[in-house]
Amino acid sequence: MRGDGAVMDTTLVEVPLKRAMIKAADQVVLVADGGKFPGVGVARVCGPDDLDVVVTTASADPATRLALQEAGVGVDVVTT
C-alpha cells in the first residue's frame, strides 16, 4: 500500500483477479501487516475509495493510516 492509500501488488497475474473480487464484493476488507505500509508494487490494484476497512498492526505508517481515514476508510489496529 502506497502512502496515499493505493493498494499495490508485485504479482501482475493476480491483479485482475483481485480487481474482480473487489468489484463483486459488498464490503472490501484489506488485512495487511504494518510492514506493508507504505509499500511498493508494480501494479495498482485499487485506491482507498474501493476499501471499506483496513485491518493492520500498530507498526503501520501513521501517515498512510491517516490518509486512509481521511478517505473514509475504517482502520482497525490489532495487537499481535
PDB file of N, CA, C and O in Angstrom, chain B, residues numbered from 101:
ATOM      1  N   MET B 101       0.835  -1.157   0.000  1.00  0.00           N
ATOM      2  CA  MET B 101       0.000   0.000   0.000  1.00  0.00           C
ATOM      3  C   MET B 101       0.890   1.233   0.000  1.00  0.00           C
ATOM      4  O   MET B 101       1.781   1.381   0.837  1.00  0.00           O
ATOM      5  N   ARG B 102       0.629   2.108  -0.953  1.00  0.00           N
ATOM      6  CA  ARG B 102       1.390   3.356  -1.025  1.00  0.00           C
ATOM      7  C   ARG B 102       0.938   4.307   0.075  1.00  0.00           C
ATOM      8  O   ARG B 102      -0.086   4.084   0.721  1.00  0.00           O
ATOM      9  N   GLY B 103       1.692   5.345   0.277  1.00  0.00           N
ATOM     10  CA  GLY B 103       1.377   6.328   1.296  1.00  0.00           C
ATOM     11  C   GLY B 103       0.047   7.029   1.095  1.00  0.00           C
ATOM     12  O   GLY B 103      -0.530   7.547   2.051  1.00  0.00           O
ATOM     13  N   ASP B 104      -0.448   7.053  -0.136  1.00  0.00           N
ATOM     14  CA  ASP B 104      -1.739   7.692  -0.404  1.00  0.00           C
ATOM     15  C   ASP B 104      -2.916   6.731  -0.250  1.00  0.00           C
ATOM     16  O   ASP B 104      -4.064   7.107  -0.490  1.00  0.00           O
ATOM     17  N   GLY B 105      -2.632   5.495   0.148  1.00  0.00           N
ATOM     18  CA  GLY B 105      -3.691   4.514   0.361  1.00  0.00           C
ATOM     19  C   GLY B 105      -3.967   3.608  -0.821  1.00  0.00           C
ATOM     20  O   GLY B 105      -4.823   2.728  -0.729  1.00  0.00           O
ATOM     21  N   ALA B 106      -3.268   3.798  -1.928  1.00  0.00           N
ATOM     22  CA  ALA B 106      -3.458   2.911  -3.075  1.00  0.00           C
ATOM     23  C   ALA B 106      -2.865   1.539  -2.764  1.00  0.00           C
ATOM     24  O   ALA B 106      -1.769   1.434  -2.214  1.00  0.00           O
ATOM     25  N   VAL B 107      -3.593   0.509  -3.117  1.00  0.00           N
ATOM     26  CA  VAL B 107      -3.139  -0.861  -2.898  1.00  0.00           C
ATOM     27  C   VAL B 107      -2.348  -1.297  -4.121  1.00  0.00           C
ATOM     28  O   VAL B 107      -2.837  -1.237  -5.249  1.00  0.00           O
ATOM     29  N   MET B 108      -1.117  -1.737  -3.880  1.00  0.00           N
ATOM     30  CA  MET B 108      -0.225  -2.127  -4.959  1.00  0.00           C
ATOM     31  C   MET B 108       0.087  -3.618  -4.852  1.00  0.00           C
ATOM     32  O   MET B 108      -0.055  -4.217  -3.786  1.00  0.00           O
ATOM     33  N   ASP B 109       0.514  -4.210  -5.971  1.00  0.00           N
ATOM     34  CA  ASP B 109       0.869  -5.626  -5.975  1.00  0.00           C
ATOM     35  C   ASP B 109       2.070  -5.827  -6.880  1.00  0.00           C
ATOM     36  O   ASP B 109       2.247  -5.119  -7.872  1.00  0.00           O
ATOM     37  N   THR B 110       2.885  -6.797  -6.525  1.00  0.00           N
ATOM     38  CA  THR B 110       4.057  -7.114  -7.344  1.00  0.00           C
ATOM     39  C   THR B 110       3.812  -8.322  -8.234  1.00  0.00           C
ATOM     40  O   THR B 110       4.628  -8.631  -9.102  1.00  0.00           O
ATOM     41  N   THR B 111       2.691  -9.009  -8.024  1.00  0.00           N
ATOM     42  CA  THR B 111       2.364 -10.189  -8.816  1.00  0.00           C
ATOM     43  C   THR B 111       1.307  -9.799  -9.855  1.00  0.00           C
ATOM     44  O   THR B 111       0.107  -9.828  -9.580  1.00  0.00           O
ATOM     45  N   LEU B 112       1.768  -9.439 -11.034  1.00  0.00           N
ATOM     46  CA  LEU B 112       0.878  -8.900 -12.064  1.00  0.00           C
ATOM     47  C   LEU B 112      -0.283  -9.820 -12.423  1.00  0.00           C
ATOM     48  O   LEU B 112      -1.385  -9.347 -12.698  1.00  0.00           O
ATOM     49  N   VAL B 113      -0.050 -11.112 -12.422  1.00  0.00           N
ATOM     50  CA  VAL B 113      -1.083 -12.047 -12.832  1.00  0.00           C
ATOM     51  C   VAL B 113      -2.262 -12.052 -11.845  1.00  0.00           C
ATOM     52  O   VAL B 113      -3.373 -12.420 -12.225  1.00  0.00           O
ATOM     53  N   GLU B 114      -2.039 -11.653 -10.594  1.00  0.00           N
ATOM     54  CA  GLU B 114      -3.100 -11.658  -9.589  1.00  0.00           C
ATOM     55  C   GLU B 114      -3.956 -10.385  -9.602  1.00  0.00           C
ATOM     56  O   GLU B 114      -5.067 -10.390  -9.072  1.00  0.00           O
ATOM     57  N   VAL B 115      -3.467  -9.319 -10.186  1.00  0.00           N
ATOM     58  CA  VAL B 115      -4.162  -8.035 -10.140  1.00  0.00           C
ATOM     59  C   VAL B 115      -5.568  -8.100 -10.745  1.00  0.00           C
ATOM     60  O   VAL B 115      -6.500  -7.612 -10.107  1.00  0.00           O
ATOM     61  N   PRO B 116      -5.777  -8.672 -11.932  1.00  0.00           N
ATOM     62  CA  PRO B 116      -7.140  -8.728 -12.469  1.00  0.00           C
ATOM     63  C   PRO B 116      -8.106  -9.518 -11.581  1.00  0.00           C
ATOM     64  O   PRO B 116      -9.273  -9.148 -11.456  1.00  0.00           O
ATOM     65  N   LEU B 117      -7.632 -10.588 -10.972  1.00  0.00           N
ATOM     66  CA  LEU B 117      -8.469 -11.367 -10.073  1.00  0.00           C
ATOM     67  C   LEU B 117      -8.850 -10.549  -8.840  1.00  0.00           C
ATOM     68  O   LEU B 117     -10.008 -10.556  -8.423  1.00  0.00           O
ATOM     69  N   LYS B 118      -7.889  -9.853  -8.264  1.00  0.00           N
ATOM     70  CA  LYS B 118      -8.168  -9.024  -7.091  1.00  0.00           C
ATOM     71  C   LYS B 118      -9.141  -7.905  -7.435  1.00  0.00           C
ATOM     72  O   LYS B 118     -10.029  -7.597  -6.640  1.00  0.00           O
ATOM     73  N   ARG B 119      -8.994  -7.302  -8.586  1.00  0.00           N
ATOM     74  CA  ARG B 119      -9.928  -6.245  -9.009  1.00  0.00           C
ATOM     75  C   ARG B 119     -11.334  -6.811  -9.180  1.00  0.00           C
ATOM     76  O   ARG B 119     -12.312  -6.166  -8.799  1.00  0.00           O
ATOM     77  N   ALA B 120     -11.442  -8.003  -9.747  1.00  0.00           N
ATOM     78  CA  ALA B 120     -12.756  -8.633  -9.932  1.00  0.00           C
ATOM     79  C   ALA B 120     -13.411  -8.954  -8.588  1.00  0.00           C
ATOM     80  O   ALA B 120     -14.619  -8.779  -8.428  1.00  0.00           O
ATOM     81  N   MET B 121     -12.622  -9.419  -7.631  1.00  0.00           N
ATOM     82  CA  MET B 121     -13.168  -9.711  -6.305  1.00  0.00           C
ATOM     83  C   MET B 121     -13.658  -8.433  -5.630  1.00  0.00           C
ATOM     84  O   MET B 121     -14.709  -8.432  -4.989  1.00  0.00           O
ATOM     85  N   ILE B 122     -12.911  -7.361  -5.770  1.00  0.00           N
ATOM     86  CA  ILE B 122     -13.315  -6.078  -5.193  1.00  0.00           C
ATOM     87  C   ILE B 122     -14.623  -5.609  -5.816  1.00  0.00           C
ATOM     88  O   ILE B 122     -15.527  -5.155  -5.115  1.00  0.00           O
ATOM     89  N   LYS B 123     -14.716  -5.720  -7.118  1.00  0.00           N
ATOM     90  CA  LYS B 123     -15.918  -5.273  -7.829  1.00  0.00           C
ATOM     91  C   LYS B 123     -17.148  -6.085  -7.410  1.00  0.00           C
ATOM     92  O   LYS B 123     -18.250  -5.541  -7.334  1.00  0.00           O
ATOM     93  N   ALA B 124     -16.969  -7.360  -7.143  1.00  0.00           N
ATOM     94  CA  ALA B 124     -18.083  -8.238  -6.807  1.00  0.00           C
ATOM     95  C   ALA B 124     -18.475  -8.182  -5.332  1.00  0.00           C
ATOM     96  O   ALA B 124     -19.544  -8.661  -4.953  1.00  0.00           O
ATOM     97  N   ALA B 125     -17.623  -7.604  -4.512  1.00  0.00           N
ATOM     98  CA  ALA B 125     -17.836  -7.639  -3.060  1.00  0.00           C
ATOM     99  C   ALA B 125     -18.819  -6.571  -2.595  1.00  0.00           C
ATOM    100  O   ALA B 125     -18.894  -5.483  -3.166  1.00  0.00           O
ATOM    101  N   ASP B 126     -19.572  -6.904  -1.543  1.00  0.00           N
ATOM    102  CA  ASP B 126     -20.426  -5.922  -0.881  1.00  0.00           C
ATOM    103  C   ASP B 126     -19.606  -5.053   0.059  1.00  0.00           C
ATOM    104  O   ASP B 126     -19.919  -3.882   0.273  1.00  0.00           O
ATOM    105  N   GLN B 127     -18.557  -5.636   0.614  1.00  0.00           N
ATOM    106  CA  GLN B 127     -17.671  -4.917   1.514  1.00  0.00           C
ATOM    107  C   GLN B 127     -16.248  -5.408   1.254  1.00  0.00           C
ATOM    108  O   GLN B 127     -16.009  -6.606   1.101  1.00  0.00           O
ATOM    109  N   VAL B 128     -15.312  -4.469   1.209  1.00  0.00           N
ATOM    110  CA  VAL B 128     -13.919  -4.815   0.945  1.00  0.00           C
ATOM    111  C   VAL B 128     -13.101  -4.546   2.200  1.00  0.00           C
ATOM    112  O   VAL B 128     -13.006  -3.411   2.667  1.00  0.00           O
ATOM    113  N   VAL B 129     -12.513  -5.610   2.737  1.00  0.00           N
ATOM    114  CA  VAL B 129     -11.675  -5.529   3.928  1.00  0.00           C
ATOM    115  C   VAL B 129     -10.273  -5.992   3.550  1.00  0.00           C
ATOM    116  O   VAL B 129     -10.088  -7.112   3.073  1.00  0.00           O
ATOM    117  N   LEU B 130      -9.302  -5.133   3.764  1.00  0.00           N
ATOM    118  CA  LEU B 130      -7.906  -5.469   3.495  1.00  0.00           C
ATOM    119  C   LEU B 130      -7.230  -5.767   4.825  1.00  0.00           C
ATOM    120  O   LEU B 130      -7.273  -4.948   5.742  1.00  0.00           O
ATOM    121  N   VAL B 131      -6.613  -6.926   4.932  1.00  0.00           N
ATOM    122  CA  VAL B 131      -5.853  -7.302   6.123  1.00  0.00           C
ATOM    123  C   VAL B 131      -4.386  -7.320   5.713  1.00  0.00           C
ATOM    124  O   VAL B 131      -3.977  -8.100   4.852  1.00  0.00           O
ATOM    125  N   ALA B 132      -3.599  -6.447   6.342  1.00  0.00           N
ATOM    126  CA  ALA B 132      -2.189  -6.346   5.974  1.00  0.00           C
ATOM    127  C   ALA B 132      -1.355  -5.974   7.188  1.00  0.00           C
ATOM    128  O   ALA B 132      -1.703  -5.060   7.937  1.00  0.00           O
ATOM    129  N   ASP B 133      -0.272  -6.675   7.374  1.00  0.00           N
ATOM    130  CA  ASP B 133       0.680  -6.370   8.431  1.00  0.00           C
ATOM    131  C   ASP B 133       1.209  -4.952   8.244  1.00  0.00           C
ATOM    132  O   ASP B 133       1.351  -4.478   7.117  1.00  0.00           O
ATOM    133  N   GLY B 134       1.495  -4.288   9.341  1.00  0.00           N
ATOM    134  CA  GLY B 134       2.000  -2.925   9.283  1.00  0.00           C
ATOM    135  C   GLY B 134       3.255  -2.755   8.460  1.00  0.00           C
ATOM    136  O   GLY B 134       3.542  -1.646   8.010  1.00  0.00           O
ATOM    137  N   GLY B 135       4.009  -3.811   8.247  1.00  0.00           N
ATOM    138  CA  GLY B 135       5.209  -3.751   7.425  1.00  0.00           C
ATOM    139  C   GLY B 135       4.917  -3.471   5.957  1.00  0.00           C
ATOM    140  O   GLY B 135       5.829  -3.157   5.191  1.00  0.00           O
ATOM    141  N   LYS B 136       3.669  -3.579   5.567  1.00  0.00           N
ATOM    142  CA  LYS B 136       3.269  -3.317   4.177  1.00  0.00           C
ATOM    143  C   LYS B 136       2.975  -1.841   3.931  1.00  0.00           C
ATOM    144  O   LYS B 136       2.640  -1.458   2.810  1.00  0.00           O
ATOM    145  N   PHE B 137       3.098  -0.996   4.980  1.00  0.00           N
ATOM    146  CA  PHE B 137       2.745   0.413   4.905  1.00  0.00           C
ATOM    147  C   PHE B 137       3.977   1.270   5.073  1.00  0.00           C
ATOM    148  O   PHE B 137       4.696   1.015   6.038  1.00  0.00           O
ATOM    149  N   PRO B 138       4.310   2.238   4.274  1.00  0.00           N
ATOM    150  CA  PRO B 138       3.905   2.208   2.881  1.00  0.00           C
ATOM    151  C   PRO B 138       4.719   1.166   2.146  1.00  0.00           C
ATOM    152  O   PRO B 138       5.826   0.817   2.557  1.00  0.00           O
ATOM    153  N   GLY B 139       4.185   0.695   1.103  1.00  0.00           N
ATOM    154  CA  GLY B 139       4.850  -0.345   0.328  1.00  0.00           C
ATOM    155  C   GLY B 139       5.005   0.066  -1.121  1.00  0.00           C
ATOM    156  O   GLY B 139       4.660   1.179  -1.517  1.00  0.00           O
ATOM    157  N   VAL B 140       5.518  -0.835  -1.880  1.00  0.00           N
ATOM    158  CA  VAL B 140       5.704  -0.581  -3.310  1.00  0.00           C
ATOM    159  C   VAL B 140       5.137  -1.764  -4.077  1.00  0.00           C
ATOM    160  O   VAL B 140       4.941  -2.846  -3.524  1.00  0.00           O
ATOM    161  N   GLY B 141       4.889  -1.552  -5.295  1.00  0.00           N
ATOM    162  CA  GLY B 141       4.417  -2.609  -6.182  1.00  0.00           C
ATOM    163  C   GLY B 141       4.477  -2.093  -7.595  1.00  0.00           C
ATOM    164  O   GLY B 141       4.658  -0.897  -7.823  1.00  0.00           O
ATOM    165  N   VAL B 142       4.327  -2.980  -8.533  1.00  0.00           N
ATOM    166  CA  VAL B 142       4.412  -2.570  -9.930  1.00  0.00           C
ATOM    167  C   VAL B 142       3.045  -2.304 -10.538  1.00  0.00           C
ATOM    168  O   VAL B 142       2.944  -1.680 -11.594  1.00  0.00           O
ATOM    169  N   ALA B 143       1.982  -2.777  -9.871  1.00  0.00           N
ATOM    170  CA  ALA B 143       0.647  -2.606 -10.430  1.00  0.00           C
ATOM    171  C   ALA B 143      -0.325  -2.153  -9.352  1.00  0.00           C
ATOM    172  O   ALA B 143      -0.324  -2.674  -8.237  1.00  0.00           O
ATOM    173  N   ARG B 144      -1.150  -1.180  -9.698  1.00  0.00           N
ATOM    174  CA  ARG B 144      -2.155  -0.669  -8.776  1.00  0.00           C
ATOM    175  C   ARG B 144      -3.370  -1.586  -8.807  1.00  0.00           C
ATOM    176  O   ARG B 144      -3.935  -1.842  -9.870  1.00  0.00           O
ATOM    177  N   VAL B 145      -3.767  -2.076  -7.644  1.00  0.00           N
ATOM    178  CA  VAL B 145      -4.950  -2.926  -7.541  1.00  0.00           C
ATOM    179  C   VAL B 145      -6.191  -2.056  -7.399  1.00  0.00           C
ATOM    180  O   VAL B 145      -7.167  -2.225  -8.130  1.00  0.00           O
ATOM    181  N   CYS B 146      -6.143  -1.117  -6.444  1.00  0.00           N
ATOM    182  CA  CYS B 146      -7.270  -0.222  -6.230  1.00  0.00           C
ATOM    183  C   CYS B 146      -6.822   0.975  -5.418  1.00  0.00           C
ATOM    184  O   CYS B 146      -5.696   1.030  -4.924  1.00  0.00           O
ATOM    185  N   GLY B 147      -7.720   1.924  -5.291  1.00  0.00           N
ATOM    186  CA  GLY B 147      -7.456   3.093  -4.464  1.00  0.00           C
ATOM    187  C   GLY B 147      -8.197   2.987  -3.150  1.00  0.00           C
ATOM    188  O   GLY B 147      -8.970   2.051  -2.949  1.00  0.00           O
ATOM    189  N   PRO B 148      -7.974   3.924  -2.260  1.00  0.00           N
ATOM    190  CA  PRO B 148      -8.648   3.872  -0.966  1.00  0.00           C
ATOM    191  C   PRO B 148     -10.162   3.982  -1.084  1.00  0.00           C
ATOM    192  O   PRO B 148     -10.887   3.518  -0.204  1.00  0.00           O
ATOM    193  N   ASP B 149     -10.637   4.582  -2.147  1.00  0.00           N
ATOM    194  CA  ASP B 149     -12.081   4.705  -2.355  1.00  0.00           C
ATOM    195  C   ASP B 149     -12.751   3.349  -2.591  1.00  0.00           C
ATOM    196  O   ASP B 149     -13.976   3.251  -2.516  1.00  0.00           O
ATOM    197  N   ASP B 150     -11.982   2.320  -2.869  1.00  0.00           N
ATOM    198  CA  ASP B 150     -12.523   0.975  -3.069  1.00  0.00           C
ATOM    199  C   ASP B 150     -12.523   0.149  -1.789  1.00  0.00           C
ATOM    200  O   ASP B 150     -13.068  -0.955  -1.762  1.00  0.00           O
ATOM    201  N   LEU B 151     -11.917   0.675  -0.732  1.00  0.00           N
ATOM    202  CA  LEU B 151     -11.795  -0.068   0.521  1.00  0.00           C
ATOM    203  C   LEU B 151     -12.825   0.411   1.539  1.00  0.00           C
ATOM    204  O   LEU B 151     -13.138   1.599   1.614  1.00  0.00           O
ATOM    205  N   ASP B 152     -13.342  -0.531   2.317  1.00  0.00           N
ATOM    206  CA  ASP B 152     -14.235  -0.170   3.418  1.00  0.00           C
ATOM    207  C   ASP B 152     -13.477  -0.166   4.739  1.00  0.00           C
ATOM    208  O   ASP B 152     -13.630   0.748   5.550  1.00  0.00           O
ATOM    209  N   VAL B 153     -12.664  -1.189   4.947  1.00  0.00           N
ATOM    210  CA  VAL B 153     -11.936  -1.345   6.204  1.00  0.00           C
ATOM    211  C   VAL B 153     -10.549  -1.886   5.911  1.00  0.00           C
ATOM    212  O   VAL B 153     -10.369  -2.729   5.032  1.00  0.00           O
ATOM    213  N   VAL B 154      -9.568  -1.390   6.658  1.00  0.00           N
ATOM    214  CA  VAL B 154      -8.220  -1.946   6.641  1.00  0.00           C
ATOM    215  C   VAL B 154      -7.909  -2.412   8.063  1.00  0.00           C
ATOM    216  O   VAL B 154      -8.041  -1.647   9.018  1.00  0.00           O
ATOM    217  N   VAL B 155      -7.502  -3.652   8.192  1.00  0.00           N
ATOM    218  CA  VAL B 155      -7.095  -4.214   9.469  1.00  0.00           C
ATOM    219  C   VAL B 155      -5.583  -4.375   9.414  1.00  0.00           C
ATOM    220  O   VAL B 155      -5.052  -5.025   8.514  1.00  0.00           O
ATOM    221  N   THR B 156      -4.895  -3.781  10.378  1.00  0.00           N
ATOM    222  CA  THR B 156      -3.442  -3.810  10.353  1.00  0.00           C
ATOM    223  C   THR B 156      -2.883  -3.801  11.780  1.00  0.00           C
ATOM    224  O   THR B 156      -3.635  -3.836  12.754  1.00  0.00           O
ATOM    225  N   THR B 157      -1.589  -3.756  11.881  1.00  0.00           N
ATOM    226  CA  THR B 157      -0.917  -3.720  13.180  1.00  0.00           C
ATOM    227  C   THR B 157      -0.439  -2.298  13.473  1.00  0.00           C
ATOM    228  O   THR B 157      -0.421  -1.440  12.589  1.00  0.00           O
ATOM    229  N   ALA B 158      -0.056  -2.066  14.719  1.00  0.00           N
ATOM    230  CA  ALA B 158       0.354  -0.732  15.162  1.00  0.00           C
ATOM    231  C   ALA B 158       1.585  -0.210  14.428  1.00  0.00           C
ATOM    232  O   ALA B 158       1.821   0.999  14.412  1.00  0.00           O
ATOM    233  N   SER B 159       2.360  -1.079  13.833  1.00  0.00           N
ATOM    234  CA  SER B 159       3.562  -0.632  13.135  1.00  0.00           C
ATOM    235  C   SER B 159       3.274  -0.005  11.771  1.00  0.00           C
ATOM    236  O   SER B 159       4.196   0.470  11.108  1.00  0.00           O
ATOM    237  N   ALA B 160       2.026   0.005  11.348  1.00  0.00           N
ATOM    238  CA  ALA B 160       1.671   0.614  10.060  1.00  0.00           C
ATOM    239  C   ALA B 160       1.988   2.107  10.089  1.00  0.00           C
ATOM    240  O   ALA B 160       1.764   2.779  11.096  1.00  0.00           O
ATOM    241  N   ASP B 161       2.499   2.606   9.000  1.00  0.00           N
ATOM    242  CA  ASP B 161       2.878   4.007   8.867  1.00  0.00           C
ATOM    243  C   ASP B 161       1.718   4.928   9.252  1.00  0.00           C
ATOM    244  O   ASP B 161       0.646   4.848   8.652  1.00  0.00           O
ATOM    245  N   PRO B 162       1.917   5.802  10.244  1.00  0.00           N
ATOM    246  CA  PRO B 162       0.842   6.690  10.692  1.00  0.00           C
ATOM    247  C   PRO B 162       0.283   7.592   9.588  1.00  0.00           C
ATOM    248  O   PRO B 162      -0.922   7.840   9.547  1.00  0.00           O
ATOM    249  N   ALA B 163       1.139   8.079   8.700  1.00  0.00           N
ATOM    250  CA  ALA B 163       0.673   8.951   7.626  1.00  0.00           C
ATOM    251  C   ALA B 163      -0.235   8.199   6.660  1.00  0.00           C
ATOM    252  O   ALA B 163      -1.219   8.756   6.174  1.00  0.00           O
ATOM    253  N   THR B 164       0.086   6.949   6.383  1.00  0.00           N
ATOM    254  CA  THR B 164      -0.750   6.139   5.499  1.00  0.00           C
ATOM    255  C   THR B 164      -2.076   5.836   6.180  1.00  0.00           C
ATOM    256  O   THR B 164      -3.125   5.892   5.538  1.00  0.00           O
ATOM    257  N   ARG B 165      -2.047   5.517   7.464  1.00  0.00           N
ATOM    258  CA  ARG B 165      -3.285   5.268   8.205  1.00  0.00           C
ATOM    259  C   ARG B 165      -4.163   6.507   8.182  1.00  0.00           C
ATOM    260  O   ARG B 165      -5.376   6.404   7.998  1.00  0.00           O
ATOM    261  N   LEU B 166      -3.567   7.674   8.365  1.00  0.00           N
ATOM    262  CA  LEU B 166      -4.322   8.919   8.334  1.00  0.00           C
ATOM    263  C   LEU B 166      -4.919   9.166   6.950  1.00  0.00           C
ATOM    264  O   LEU B 166      -6.071   9.587   6.840  1.00  0.00           O
ATOM    265  N   ALA B 167      -4.154   8.909   5.906  1.00  0.00           N
ATOM    266  CA  ALA B 167      -4.666   9.088   4.538  1.00  0.00           C
ATOM    267  C   ALA B 167      -5.867   8.188   4.295  1.00  0.00           C
ATOM    268  O   ALA B 167      -6.835   8.601   3.657  1.00  0.00           O
ATOM    269  N   LEU B 168      -5.812   6.966   4.797  1.00  0.00           N
ATOM    270  CA  LEU B 168      -6.944   6.048   4.653  1.00  0.00           C
ATOM    271  C   LEU B 168      -8.160   6.580   5.399  1.00  0.00           C
ATOM    272  O   LEU B 168      -9.266   6.594   4.858  1.00  0.00           O
ATOM    273  N   GLN B 169      -7.961   7.015   6.631  1.00  0.00           N
ATOM    274  CA  GLN B 169      -9.073   7.530   7.423  1.00  0.00           C
ATOM    275  C   GLN B 169      -9.682   8.764   6.783  1.00  0.00           C
ATOM    276  O   GLN B 169     -10.903   8.920   6.771  1.00  0.00           O
ATOM    277  N   GLU B 170      -8.845   9.641   6.253  1.00  0.00           N
ATOM    278  CA  GLU B 170      -9.350  10.844   5.586  1.00  0.00           C
ATOM    279  C   GLU B 170     -10.131  10.502   4.324  1.00  0.00           C
ATOM    280  O   GLU B 170     -10.990  11.271   3.892  1.00  0.00           O
ATOM    281  N   ALA B 171      -9.833   9.347   3.733  1.00  0.00           N
ATOM    282  CA  ALA B 171     -10.566   8.885   2.544  1.00  0.00           C
ATOM    283  C   ALA B 171     -11.849   8.150   2.930  1.00  0.00           C
ATOM    284  O   ALA B 171     -12.581   7.677   2.061  1.00  0.00           O
ATOM    285  N   GLY B 172     -12.121   8.053   4.238  1.00  0.00           N
ATOM    286  CA  GLY B 172     -13.346   7.402   4.685  1.00  0.00           C
ATOM    287  C   GLY B 172     -13.219   5.917   4.936  1.00  0.00           C
ATOM    288  O   GLY B 172     -14.223   5.225   5.106  1.00  0.00           O
ATOM    289  N   VAL B 173     -12.003   5.423   4.959  1.00  0.00           N
ATOM    290  CA  VAL B 173     -11.758   4.000   5.196  1.00  0.00           C
ATOM    291  C   VAL B 173     -11.639   3.774   6.702  1.00  0.00           C
ATOM    292  O   VAL B 173     -10.942   4.517   7.392  1.00  0.00           O
ATOM    293  N   GLY B 174     -12.323   2.745   7.210  1.00  0.00           N
ATOM    294  CA  GLY B 174     -12.157   2.388   8.609  1.00  0.00           C
ATOM    295  C   GLY B 174     -10.824   1.697   8.784  1.00  0.00           C
ATOM    296  O   GLY B 174     -10.473   0.811   8.006  1.00  0.00           O
ATOM    297  N   VAL B 175     -10.081   2.094   9.796  1.00  0.00           N
ATOM    298  CA  VAL B 175      -8.770   1.487  10.057  1.00  0.00           C
ATOM    299  C   VAL B 175      -8.820   0.868  11.445  1.00  0.00           C
ATOM    300  O   VAL B 175      -8.972   1.570  12.445  1.00  0.00           O
ATOM    301  N   ASP B 176      -8.693  -0.435  11.496  1.00  0.00           N
ATOM    302  CA  ASP B 176      -8.666  -1.173  12.760  1.00  0.00           C
ATOM    303  C   ASP B 176      -7.255  -1.646  13.017  1.00  0.00           C
ATOM    304  O   ASP B 176      -6.681  -2.386  12.218  1.00  0.00           O
ATOM    305  N   VAL B 177      -6.696  -1.216  14.140  1.00  0.00           N
ATOM    306  CA  VAL B 177      -5.343  -1.622  14.516  1.00  0.00           C
ATOM    307  C   VAL B 177      -5.474  -2.719  15.566  1.00  0.00           C
ATOM    308  O   VAL B 177      -6.111  -2.543  16.605  1.00  0.00           O
ATOM    309  N   VAL B 178      -4.858  -3.844  15.267  1.00  0.00           N
ATOM    310  CA  VAL B 178      -4.923  -5.003  16.187  1.00  0.00           C
ATOM    311  C   VAL B 178      -3.548  -5.246  16.793  1.00  0.00           C
ATOM    312  O   VAL B 178      -2.526  -4.835  16.244  1.00  0.00           O
ATOM    313  N   THR B 179      -3.548  -5.915  17.922  1.00  0.00           N
ATOM    314  CA  THR B 179      -2.286  -6.307  18.538  1.00  0.00           C
ATOM    315  C   THR B 179      -2.018  -7.772  18.198  1.00  0.00           C
ATOM    316  O   THR B 179      -2.940  -8.568  18.022  1.00  0.00           O
ATOM    317  N   THR B 180      -0.755  -8.097  18.114  1.00  0.00           N
ATOM    318  CA  THR B 180      -0.396  -9.467  17.762  1.00  0.00           C
ATOM    319  C   THR B 180       0.131 -10.207  18.964  1.00  0.00           C
ATOM    320  O   THR B 180       0.485 -11.381  18.859  1.00  0.00           O
TER     321      THR B 180
END
